[in-house]
Amino acid sequence: MVTDNGRDEMGDDVPPDELNRLSTPGQHFGYPFCHAGTIADPAFGASRSCAEFTPPVQALGPHVAALGMRFYDGEQFPEEYHNQVFIAERGSWNRTVPIGARVTLVRLDEEGNALSYEVFAEGWQYADGTRWGRPVDLLILPDGSLLVSDDTAGAIYRIAYVGQQP
């Protein structure tokens, strides 16, 4: 699987970033002709049909700048996180109200089909859209904890599972 940042300059909510599954050599996910499997590009879309391209496994938020991603293969988090996809979303720069600056989780079934897309960790962005941090990449440590790099705060955060609170 790979993340793909959506094209800018098409509006606040279009197109979404993508999570794509690369399963055969030569696959084409549409850029610059088609975005997110169904959205024709205003400049290049007339020359190709979106049906020609491989659609995303999961549409992500629009302009969230989905950068680093990892399948969780650690043993620290509960079983429900095993083989699921964590994504570092650095955050939008060209939306009226910025989004992103978070770590999301795409839950997959056993065949690799997306079941859900949800926020896993957030708090790098204030309600007014300003940010004090922007997640960029992820790494699973040998102990199963999750490292998150932040290129704005110049920090690396460690997320560890410590069990349920009473």
Contacts in CASP RR format, 6 or more apart in sequence:
PFRMAT RR
TARGET T0000
AUTHOR 0000-0000-0000
METHOD contacts of the structure
MODEL  1
MVTDNGRDEMGDDVPPDELNRLSTPGQHFGYPFCHAGTIADPAFGASRSC
AEFTPPVQALGPHVAALGMRFYDGEQFPEEYHNQVFIAERGSWNRTVPIG
ARVTLVRLDEEGNALSYEVFAEGWQYADGTRWGRPVDLLILPDGSLLVSD
DTAGAIYRIAYVGQQP
1 19 0 8 1.000
1 20 0 8 1.000
1 21 0 8 1.000
1 22 0 8 1.000
1 57 0 8 1.000
1 69 0 8 1.000
1 71 0 8 1.000
1 85 0 8 1.000
2 19 0 8 1.000
2 20 0 8 1.000
2 22 0 8 1.000
2 69 0 8 1.000
3 17 0 8 1.000
3 18 0 8 1.000
3 19 0 8 1.000
3 20 0 8 1.000
3 60 0 8 1.000
3 66 0 8 1.000
3 67 0 8 1.000
3 68 0 8 1.000
3 69 0 8 1.000
3 87 0 8 1.000
4 17 0 8 1.000
4 18 0 8 1.000
4 19 0 8 1.000
4 20 0 8 1.000
4 29 0 8 1.000
4 31 0 8 1.000
4 56 0 8 1.000
4 66 0 8 1.000
5 17 0 8 1.000
5 63 0 8 1.000
5 65 0 8 1.000
5 66 0 8 1.000
6 15 0 8 1.000
6 16 0 8 1.000
6 17 0 8 1.000
6 18 0 8 1.000
6 31 0 8 1.000
6 35 0 8 1.000
6 36 0 8 1.000
6 62 0 8 1.000
6 63 0 8 1.000
7 15 0 8 1.000
7 31 0 8 1.000
7 32 0 8 1.000
7 35 0 8 1.000
7 41 0 8 1.000
8 63 0 8 1.000
8 94 0 8 1.000
9 94 0 8 1.000
10 35 0 8 1.000
10 39 0 8 1.000
10 41 0 8 1.000
10 42 0 8 1.000
11 62 0 8 1.000
11 95 0 8 1.000
12 62 0 8 1.000
12 63 0 8 1.000
12 95 0 8 1.000
12 96 0 8 1.000
12 97 0 8 1.000
13 62 0 8 1.000
13 95 0 8 1.000
14 35 0 8 1.000
14 39 0 8 1.000
14 62 0 8 1.000
15 35 0 8 1.000
15 36 0 8 1.000
15 39 0 8 1.000
15 62 0 8 1.000
16 35 0 8 1.000
16 36 0 8 1.000
16 59 0 8 1.000
16 60 0 8 1.000
16 61 0 8 1.000
16 62 0 8 1.000
17 59 0 8 1.000
17 60 0 8 1.000
17 61 0 8 1.000
17 62 0 8 1.000
17 63 0 8 1.000
17 64 0 8 1.000
17 65 0 8 1.000
17 66 0 8 1.000
17 89 0 8 1.000
18 29 0 8 1.000
18 35 0 8 1.000
18 36 0 8 1.000
18 56 0 8 1.000
18 57 0 8 1.000
18 58 0 8 1.000
18 59 0 8 1.000
18 60 0 8 1.000
18 66 0 8 1.000
19 56 0 8 1.000
19 57 0 8 1.000
19 58 0 8 1.000
19 60 0 8 1.000
19 66 0 8 1.000
19 69 0 8 1.000
19 85 0 8 1.000
19 87 0 8 1.000
19 106 0 8 1.000
19 114 0 8 1.000
20 27 0 8 1.000
20 29 0 8 1.000
20 54 0 8 1.000
20 56 0 8 1.000
20 57 0 8 1.000
21 54 0 8 1.000
21 57 0 8 1.000
21 112 0 8 1.000
27 54 0 8 1.000
28 52 0 8 1.000
28 53 0 8 1.000
28 54 0 8 1.000
29 37 0 8 1.000
29 53 0 8 1.000
29 54 0 8 1.000
29 55 0 8 1.000
29 56 0 8 1.000
30 37 0 8 1.000
30 48 0 8 1.000
30 50 0 8 1.000
30 52 0 8 1.000
30 53 0 8 1.000
30 54 0 8 1.000
32 41 0 8 1.000
32 43 0 8 1.000
32 44 0 8 1.000
33 40 0 8 1.000
33 41 0 8 1.000
33 44 0 8 1.000
33 45 0 8 1.000
33 47 0 8 1.000
33 48 0 8 1.000
33 50 0 8 1.000
33 52 0 8 1.000
33 53 0 8 1.000
34 40 0 8 1.000
34 41 0 8 1.000
34 45 0 8 1.000
34 48 0 8 1.000
34 49 0 8 1.000
34 50 0 8 1.000
34 52 0 8 1.000
34 53 0 8 1.000
35 41 0 8 1.000
36 55 0 8 1.000
36 56 0 8 1.000
36 59 0 8 1.000
37 50 0 8 1.000
37 53 0 8 1.000
37 55 0 8 1.000
37 56 0 8 1.000
38 50 0 8 1.000
38 55 0 8 1.000
39 50 0 8 1.000
40 46 0 8 1.000
40 50 0 8 1.000
57 106 0 8 1.000
57 108 0 8 1.000
57 112 0 8 1.000
57 113 0 8 1.000
57 114 0 8 1.000
58 106 0 8 1.000
58 114 0 8 1.000
58 117 0 8 1.000
59 117 0 8 1.000
60 66 0 8 1.000
60 87 0 8 1.000
60 89 0 8 1.000
60 104 0 8 1.000
60 117 0 8 1.000
61 89 0 8 1.000
61 99 0 8 1.000
61 100 0 8 1.000
61 117 0 8 1.000
62 92 0 8 1.000
62 95 0 8 1.000
62 99 0 8 1.000
63 91 0 8 1.000
63 92 0 8 1.000
63 93 0 8 1.000
63 94 0 8 1.000
63 95 0 8 1.000
63 99 0 8 1.000
64 89 0 8 1.000
64 90 0 8 1.000
64 91 0 8 1.000
64 92 0 8 1.000
64 99 0 8 1.000
64 100 0 8 1.000
64 102 0 8 1.000
64 104 0 8 1.000
65 89 0 8 1.000
65 90 0 8 1.000
65 91 0 8 1.000
65 92 0 8 1.000
65 93 0 8 1.000
65 100 0 8 1.000
66 87 0 8 1.000
66 88 0 8 1.000
66 89 0 8 1.000
66 104 0 8 1.000
67 87 0 8 1.000
67 88 0 8 1.000
67 89 0 8 1.000
67 90 0 8 1.000
67 135 0 8 1.000
67 136 0 8 1.000
67 137 0 8 1.000
68 87 0 8 1.000
68 88 0 8 1.000
68 136 0 8 1.000
68 137 0 8 1.000
68 138 0 8 1.000
69 85 0 8 1.000
69 86 0 8 1.000
69 87 0 8 1.000
69 88 0 8 1.000
69 138 0 8 1.000
70 85 0 8 1.000
70 86 0 8 1.000
70 138 0 8 1.000
70 139 0 8 1.000
70 140 0 8 1.000
70 146 0 8 1.000
71 83 0 8 1.000
71 84 0 8 1.000
71 85 0 8 1.000
71 86 0 8 1.000
72 81 0 8 1.000
72 82 0 8 1.000
72 83 0 8 1.000
72 84 0 8 1.000
72 85 0 8 1.000
72 86 0 8 1.000
72 140 0 8 1.000
72 146 0 8 1.000
73 82 0 8 1.000
73 83 0 8 1.000
73 140 0 8 1.000
74 82 0 8 1.000
74 140 0 8 1.000
74 144 0 8 1.000
75 144 0 8 1.000
76 143 0 8 1.000
76 144 0 8 1.000
76 145 0 8 1.000
76 160 0 8 1.000
76 161 0 8 1.000
77 144 0 8 1.000
77 146 0 8 1.000
77 161 0 8 1.000
78 161 0 8 1.000
81 105 0 8 1.000
83 108 0 8 1.000
84 105 0 8 1.000
84 106 0 8 1.000
84 107 0 8 1.000
84 108 0 8 1.000
85 105 0 8 1.000
85 106 0 8 1.000
85 108 0 8 1.000
86 103 0 8 1.000
86 104 0 8 1.000
86 105 0 8 1.000
86 120 0 8 1.000
86 138 0 8 1.000
86 146 0 8 1.000
87 103 0 8 1.000
87 104 0 8 1.000
87 105 0 8 1.000
87 106 0 8 1.000
87 138 0 8 1.000
88 103 0 8 1.000
88 135 0 8 1.000
88 136 0 8 1.000
88 137 0 8 1.000
88 138 0 8 1.000
88 148 0 8 1.000
88 149 0 8 1.000
89 100 0 8 1.000
89 101 0 8 1.000
89 102 0 8 1.000
89 103 0 8 1.000
89 104 0 8 1.000
89 135 0 8 1.000
90 100 0 8 1.000
90 101 0 8 1.000
90 134 0 8 1.000
90 135 0 8 1.000
90 136 0 8 1.000
90 151 0 8 1.000
91 98 0 8 1.000
91 99 0 8 1.000
91 100 0 8 1.000
91 101 0 8 1.000
91 102 0 8 1.000
91 125 0 8 1.000
91 131 0 8 1.000
91 134 0 8 1.000
92 98 0 8 1.000
92 99 0 8 1.000
92 100 0 8 1.000
97 129 0 8 1.000
98 125 0 8 1.000
98 129 0 8 1.000
98 131 0 8 1.000
99 125 0 8 1.000
100 125 0 8 1.000
101 122 0 8 1.000
101 123 0 8 1.000
101 124 0 8 1.000
101 125 0 8 1.000
101 131 0 8 1.000
101 133 0 8 1.000
101 134 0 8 1.000
101 135 0 8 1.000
102 119 0 8 1.000
102 120 0 8 1.000
102 121 0 8 1.000
102 122 0 8 1.000
102 123 0 8 1.000
102 124 0 8 1.000
102 125 0 8 1.000
102 135 0 8 1.000
103 119 0 8 1.000
103 120 0 8 1.000
103 121 0 8 1.000
103 122 0 8 1.000
103 135 0 8 1.000
103 138 0 8 1.000
103 146 0 8 1.000
103 148 0 8 1.000
103 159 0 8 1.000
104 117 0 8 1.000
104 118 0 8 1.000
104 119 0 8 1.000
104 120 0 8 1.000
105 116 0 8 1.000
105 117 0 8 1.000
105 118 0 8 1.000
105 119 0 8 1.000
105 120 0 8 1.000
106 114 0 8 1.000
106 116 0 8 1.000
106 117 0 8 1.000
107 114 0 8 1.000
107 115 0 8 1.000
107 116 0 8 1.000
107 117 0 8 1.000
107 118 0 8 1.000
108 114 0 8 1.000
108 115 0 8 1.000
109 115 0 8 1.000
121 148 0 8 1.000
121 159 0 8 1.000
124 131 0 8 1.000
124 132 0 8 1.000
124 133 0 8 1.000
124 134 0 8 1.000
124 135 0 8 1.000
124 150 0 8 1.000
124 152 0 8 1.000
124 153 0 8 1.000
125 131 0 8 1.000
125 132 0 8 1.000
125 133 0 8 1.000
126 132 0 8 1.000
131 152 0 8 1.000
132 152 0 8 1.000
132 153 0 8 1.000
133 150 0 8 1.000
133 152 0 8 1.000
133 153 0 8 1.000
133 155 0 8 1.000
134 150 0 8 1.000
134 151 0 8 1.000
134 152 0 8 1.000
134 153 0 8 1.000
135 148 0 8 1.000
135 149 0 8 1.000
135 150 0 8 1.000
136 149 0 8 1.000
136 150 0 8 1.000
136 151 0 8 1.000
137 148 0 8 1.000
137 149 0 8 1.000
138 146 0 8 1.000
138 147 0 8 1.000
138 148 0 8 1.000
138 149 0 8 1.000
139 146 0 8 1.000
139 147 0 8 1.000
139 149 0 8 1.000
140 146 0 8 1.000
140 147 0 8 1.000
141 147 0 8 1.000
141 158 0 8 1.000
143 160 0 8 1.000
144 160 0 8 1.000
145 158 0 8 1.000
145 159 0 8 1.000
145 160 0 8 1.000
145 161 0 8 1.000
146 158 0 8 1.000
146 159 0 8 1.000
146 160 0 8 1.000
147 156 0 8 1.000
147 157 0 8 1.000
147 158 0 8 1.000
147 159 0 8 1.000
148 156 0 8 1.000
148 157 0 8 1.000
148 158 0 8 1.000
148 159 0 8 1.000
149 155 0 8 1.000
149 156 0 8 1.000
150 156 0 8 1.000
150 157 0 8 1.000
END
